[in-house]
Amino acid sequence: MIDRLHDALLETATLTFEEMAFIVLEPFDDGPEEINPLVASTSVSFRGPFTGRLEVWASRDMLQTLASNMLGSEEIPPLLEQYDALGEITNIICGNMLPKIAGSSAVFYLQGPKVGAEHQDDGAAARIKLGMEPEQVDLLFYLQDKNFTEGVANDSSTGSR
Amino acid sequence: MSLNVLVVDDSSVMRNMIIRTLQLTGLPVGQVFQAANGRDGLTMLDEHWIDLAMVDINMPTMNGEEMIERLRENPSTVDLHVLVVSTESSETRIAKLRSLGAKFIHKPFTPEELGDQLRQMTGVRND
């Protein structure tokens, strides 16, 4: 199941960055030697057959590039729009990932993106790092109920209504 | 014939992106109006002649589903072309939106996908 979550997150995230921001990102499996620090984050919480949240963290230039590309602007957009862009990316990844793991009949309710994730710890059910050196993004998918994993693994339509 | 379009989304970046993508479709676009939630969207519909509303679902104040329900109750917008632009993937919720006479396009989308959908909905062809 962990692999399934990881694969769903990786597939959804790479496609979203490509189609929304025209950026092709590669997984940082072992971590490049020189990367810029993660400085900004947005999160989207969801409830439905299971409850949790997705956090997306970005390095400074990555944050700027995402917003510039989404707006089709050569100038660096204001910080508010940079976070708006990252929040929309987070929302789209979360919204597209959930049916991959719970089935298309499951109903989820997503909250609007929030700036600033709560924390960055090791409790994520799935985590991927993507980037174009030296810029990076870090995606963490958290589940409130750690026991949900087996249920979803056994029945992809869990919790549909 | 050019289309006057209303884009309703709580993200200003997303609204701008939708408008930019709309322009890339080659369809004849007239005036473009924007609103950040369903309530403001309904106000725009009261104040302007609009041919097509592109509406997000998850928004504060009034979500897209409620906005569509309300505009269908208004004789002047009962037949308005409505395209839901959302990450929503639940077949149940999409079916509900379709029952309100709305079409659906999934984020992310390409100019080609958007253009095809709008041509199908409105019958309008490229310039």
Contacts between the chains, C-beta under 8 A, distances in Angstrom:
chain1	res1	chain2	res2	distance
A	15	B	108	7.4
A	16	B	108	5.9
A	19	B	108	3.8
A	19	B	109	7.7
A	19	B	110	7.0
A	20	B	17	7.5
A	20	B	107	7.8
A	20	B	108	4.9
A	67	B	13	6.6
A	70	B	13	5.4
A	70	B	16	7.8
A	70	B	17	5.3
A	71	B	13	6.1
A	71	B	16	5.5
A	71	B	17	7.0
A	71	B	20	7.8
A	72	B	16	7.9
A	72	B	17	7.9
A	72	B	20	5.3
A	77	B	13	7.9
A	81	B	12	6.7
A	81	B	13	5.6
A	84	B	11	5.4
A	84	B	12	5.9
A	84	B	13	4.5
A	84	B	14	7.9
A	85	B	13	4.6
A	87	B	11	6.8
A	88	B	11	4.7
A	88	B	13	5.8
A	88	B	14	5.1
A	91	B	11	7.9
A	91	B	58	7.6
A	91	B	87	6.2
A	92	B	87	5.1
A	92	B	107	5.1
A	92	B	108	6.1
A	94	B	87	7.5
A	95	B	86	7.5
A	95	B	87	2.7
A	95	B	88	6.7
A	95	B	89	6.5
A	95	B	107	7.4
A	96	B	87	5.9
A	96	B	89	6.6
A	96	B	106	7.8
A	96	B	107	7.9
A	98	B	89	6.9
A	99	B	89	3.9
A	99	B	90	7.2
A	104	B	89	5.9
A	104	B	90	7.0
A	104	B	91	5.2
A	105	B	90	7.0
A	105	B	91	5.4
A	105	B	92	6.4
A	106	B	90	6.4
A	107	B	90	4.5
A	107	B	92	5.5
A	107	B	93	6.2
A	108	B	90	6.8
A	109	B	58	7.9
A	110	B	58	5.5
A	110	B	87	7.4
A	111	B	58	7.8
A	112	B	10	6.5
A	112	B	58	6.6
A	112	B	59	7.7
A	112	B	60	6.3
A	160	B	92	7.5
A	161	B	92	6.7
